Amino acid sequence: MIFDPEINPLVLRNPRHWLAFGLGSGLARYAPGTWGTLVAIPPYLLLAQLPPVPYALVVIAAFAAGVWLCDTVSRDLGVHDHGGIVWDEFVGYWITMFLMPVRWEWLVAGFALFRLFDIWKPWPIRWFDDNVEGGFGIMFDDVVAAVAACGVLHAIRIGTGY
């Protein structure tokens, strides 16, 4: 299940890399972004216990840290937006789930919608992915995908009365 034998030891030895690789989930050979999003669920369950303002502040701090992490780790690896860097998926999932009930059906729906928008990248997500560089660019297209997924989730919630 190793993503890249040359990168694996580097990720496991360096705390910055380990965090940027989503606690190691980005080392998955196939669909590292999906694995990263899946591993983001347990921390979300802890975050979801916070009131909305502290939740939002933690996510903003995680975004800011992610800009730095993704930028420095990309430079270390010599690859912009290496597929194994999945901290952006962590933050994206947490944004997607903002103010949602902590119930399995919402966890799954949020996971599916965030992955859909992150993979499909409809406008303007693709524009940000193609045109914004560095750690901010790596993080921001996932933020836009997450905001879209969050909007759809809330629309479903309102429409269904949950």
JORAQUI-V574477 format. One record per residue. PHI is phi in radians with two decimals (none if undefined). PSI is psi in radians with two decimals (999 if undefined). Layout:
PHI:PSI  PHI:PSI
This chain:
none:0.30  -1.39:2.30  -1.22:-0.85  -2.66:2.03  -1.00:-0.52  -1.33:-0.54  -1.50:-0.57  -0.84:-0.94  -1.09:-0.65  -1.07:-0.76  -1.15:-0.75  -1.25:-0.40  -1.62:-0.36  -1.95:2.05  -1.02:-0.62  -1.10:-0.78  -1.16:-0.73  -1.06:-0.72  -1.23:-0.81  -1.06:-0.56  -1.52:0.42  1.04:0.88  1.05:0.52  1.65:-0.19  -1.12:-0.46  -1.24:-0.12  -1.40:-0.10  -1.01:2.38  -1.14:-0.71  -2.01:2.39  0.90:0.97  -1.06:-0.56  -1.13:-0.65  -1.20:-0.76  -1.11:-0.70  -1.07:-0.73  -1.13:-0.70  -1.08:-0.74  -1.26:-0.32  -1.28:-0.25  -1.17:-0.84  -1.01:-0.78  -1.10:-0.58  -1.04:-0.74  -1.05:-0.56  -1.29:-0.80  -1.04:-0.65  -1.10:-0.26  -1.36:-0.23  -1.42:2.63  -1.10:2.83  -0.95:-0.77  -1.17:-0.87  -1.06:-0.65  -0.98:-0.90  -1.06:-0.70  -1.13:-0.69  -1.12:-0.75  -1.16:-0.70  -1.09:-0.75  -1.12:-0.69  -1.14:-0.63  -1.13:-0.86  -1.05:-0.79  -1.09:-0.66  -1.13:-0.64  -1.02:-0.84  -1.16:-0.85  -1.01:-0.91  -1.10:-0.67  -1.15:-0.88  -1.21:-0.68  -1.22:-0.67  -1.03:-0.77  -1.14:-0.71  -1.03:-0.71  -1.46:-0.29  1.27:0.40  -2.39:2.12  -1.26:2.25  0.93:0.94  -0.94:2.39  -0.99:-0.46  -1.38:-0.25  -1.35:1.93  -2.17:0.21  -1.02:-0.58  -1.09:-0.56  -1.23:-0.64  -1.02:-0.97  -1.10:-0.69  -1.05:-0.76  -1.14:-0.72  -1.11:-0.64  -1.18:-0.78  -0.93:-0.69  -1.58:0.10  -1.02:2.21  1.13:0.36  -1.65:2.60  -1.11:2.53  -1.54:1.49  -2.39:2.58  -0.97:-0.66  -1.16:-0.59  -1.31:-0.63  -1.02:-0.80  -1.20:-0.80  -1.08:-0.75  -1.09:-0.75  -1.02:-0.89  -1.12:-0.79  -1.17:-0.74  -1.10:-0.79  -1.09:-0.71  -1.01:-0.93  -1.16:-0.64  -1.23:-0.62  -1.44:-0.83  -1.17:-0.71  0.92:1.02  -1.15:2.86  -1.03:2.41  -1.64:0.08  -1.01:-0.83  -1.08:-0.66  -1.04:-0.80  -1.12:-0.71  -1.08:-0.69  -1.45:-0.43  -2.04:-0.18  -1.92:2.16  -1.67:3.01  1.24:-2.91  -1.07:-0.63  -1.10:-0.73  -1.13:-0.71  -1.06:-0.73  -1.37:-0.69  -1.25:-0.61  -1.11:-0.56  -1.26:-0.57  -1.11:-0.77  -1.14:-0.73  -1.06:-0.71  -1.17:-0.71  -1.10:-0.71  -1.10:-0.82  -1.10:-0.72  -1.09:-0.75  -1.06:-0.75  -1.13:-0.77  -1.01:-0.81  -1.16:-0.63  -1.11:-0.73  -1.11:-0.75  -1.08:-0.79  -1.14:-0.76  -1.14:-0.53  -1.69:-0.17  1.34:0.28  -1.33:999
